[in-house]
Amino acid sequence: MRELVELMVRSMVDHPEQAHVNEVAGEGIVVYEVSVAEEDIGKVIGKGGRIANAMRTVVKAAATRADRRATVEILS
């Protein structure tokens, strides 16, 4: 699932080499922390957070198919 998040993030930013996804396992949930170049933050969040919410929806759907819980956080 980490690869899915990386693919989504790297495909939408101008500096894909600076995009990093860190997987943090918590109590019953996996959090994917996304960090990108400062000038790419807006592209990952989107207008009104629409792109970030869409990424969270895709990751939650993929996690549900694998009987897991997951979410995406964007680090600034």
C-alpha contacts under 8 A as a table, 3 or more apart, distances in Angstrom:
res1	aa1	res2	aa2	distance
1	M	4	L	5.06
1	M	5	V	6.58
1	M	59	V	7.45
1	M	62	A	7.48
1	M	63	A	7.64
2	R	5	V	5.24
2	R	6	E	6.23
2	R	21	V	7.10
2	R	22	N	7.98
2	R	23	E	6.96
2	R	32	Y	7.20
3	E	6	E	5.02
3	E	7	L	6.03
4	L	7	L	5.14
4	L	8	M	6.29
4	L	59	V	7.92
5	V	8	M	5.21
5	V	9	V	6.15
5	V	21	V	7.29
5	V	32	Y	7.74
5	V	55	M	7.70
5	V	59	V	7.44
6	E	9	V	5.20
6	E	10	R	5.86
6	E	19	A	7.74
6	E	20	H	7.24
6	E	21	V	6.21
7	L	10	R	5.38
7	L	11	S	6.04
8	M	11	S	5.45
8	M	12	M	6.76
8	M	55	M	7.70
9	V	12	M	5.61
9	V	13	V	6.62
9	V	16	P	7.81
9	V	19	A	7.12
9	V	44	V	6.82
10	R	13	V	5.64
10	R	15	H	7.75
10	R	16	P	4.72
10	R	17	E	7.88
10	R	19	A	6.32
11	S	16	P	7.29
12	M	43	K	6.81
12	M	44	V	7.08
13	V	16	P	5.83
13	V	40	D	5.71
13	V	43	K	6.50
13	V	44	V	7.26
14	D	40	D	6.71
15	H	18	Q	5.71
15	H	19	A	7.07
15	H	36	V	7.90
15	H	37	A	6.82
15	H	40	D	7.49
16	P	19	A	5.17
16	P	36	V	7.92
18	Q	35	S	7.92
18	Q	36	V	5.68
18	Q	37	A	5.81
19	A	34	V	7.29
19	A	35	S	5.77
19	A	36	V	4.35
19	A	37	A	6.79
20	H	34	V	5.89
20	H	35	S	5.32
20	H	36	V	6.44
21	V	32	Y	6.28
21	V	33	E	5.52
21	V	34	V	4.65
21	V	35	S	6.49
22	N	32	Y	5.62
22	N	33	E	5.02
22	N	34	V	6.58
23	E	30	V	6.81
23	E	31	V	5.93
23	E	32	Y	4.70
23	E	33	E	6.39
24	V	30	V	5.74
24	V	31	V	5.12
24	V	32	Y	6.28
24	V	33	E	7.44
25	A	28	G	7.71
25	A	29	I	6.22
25	A	30	V	4.48
25	A	31	V	6.28
26	G	29	I	5.24
26	G	30	V	5.79
26	G	31	V	7.24
28	G	68	R	7.69
28	G	69	R	6.71
29	I	68	R	7.06
29	I	69	R	4.76
29	I	70	A	5.27
29	I	71	T	7.64
30	V	69	R	6.29
30	V	70	A	4.59
30	V	71	T	6.54
31	V	70	A	5.71
31	V	71	T	5.10
31	V	72	V	5.74
31	V	73	E	6.91
32	Y	70	A	7.52
32	Y	71	T	6.25
32	Y	72	V	4.76
32	Y	73	E	6.09
33	E	72	V	6.08
33	E	73	E	4.89
33	E	74	I	5.85
33	E	75	L	6.51
34	V	72	V	7.22
34	V	73	E	6.10
34	V	74	I	4.78
34	V	75	L	5.85
35	S	74	I	6.22
35	S	75	L	5.25
35	S	76	S	6.82
36	V	40	D	6.20
36	V	41	I	6.39
36	V	75	L	7.95
36	V	76	S	7.95
37	A	40	D	5.32
37	A	41	I	6.73
38	E	41	I	5.61
38	E	76	S	7.46
39	E	42	G	7.11
40	D	43	K	5.32
40	D	44	V	6.57
41	I	44	V	5.30
41	I	45	I	6.22
41	I	76	S	7.21
42	G	45	I	5.17
42	G	46	G	5.59
42	G	47	K	7.72
43	K	46	G	5.28
43	K	51	I	7.89
44	V	51	I	6.31
44	V	52	A	6.25
45	I	48	G	7.67
45	I	49	G	4.97
45	I	50	R	6.82
45	I	51	I	5.46
45	I	52	A	4.79
45	I	74	I	7.71
46	G	49	G	4.97
46	G	50	R	5.41
46	G	51	I	4.86
46	G	52	A	6.63
47	K	50	R	5.91
47	K	51	I	7.46
49	G	52	A	5.33
49	G	53	N	6.11
50	R	53	N	5.15
50	R	54	A	6.10
51	I	54	A	4.99
51	I	55	M	6.21
52	A	55	M	5.16
52	A	56	R	6.28
52	A	72	V	7.94
52	A	74	I	7.90
53	N	56	R	5.01
53	N	57	T	6.18
54	A	57	T	5.03
54	A	58	V	6.31
55	M	58	V	5.18
55	M	59	V	6.18
55	M	72	V	7.31
56	R	59	V	5.15
56	R	60	K	6.00
56	R	71	T	5.71
56	R	72	V	5.54
57	T	60	K	5.16
57	T	61	A	6.13
58	V	61	A	5.16
58	V	62	A	6.22
59	V	62	A	5.10
59	V	63	A	6.01
59	V	70	A	6.55
59	V	71	T	6.44
59	V	72	V	7.46
60	K	63	A	5.01
60	K	64	T	6.02
60	K	69	R	6.60
60	K	70	A	5.63
60	K	71	T	6.28
61	A	64	T	5.11
61	A	65	R	6.46
62	A	65	R	5.29
62	A	66	A	6.67
63	A	66	A	5.08
63	A	67	D	6.20
63	A	68	R	4.92
63	A	69	R	5.55
63	A	70	A	5.94
64	T	67	D	4.86
64	T	68	R	5.48
64	T	69	R	6.45
65	R	68	R	7.55
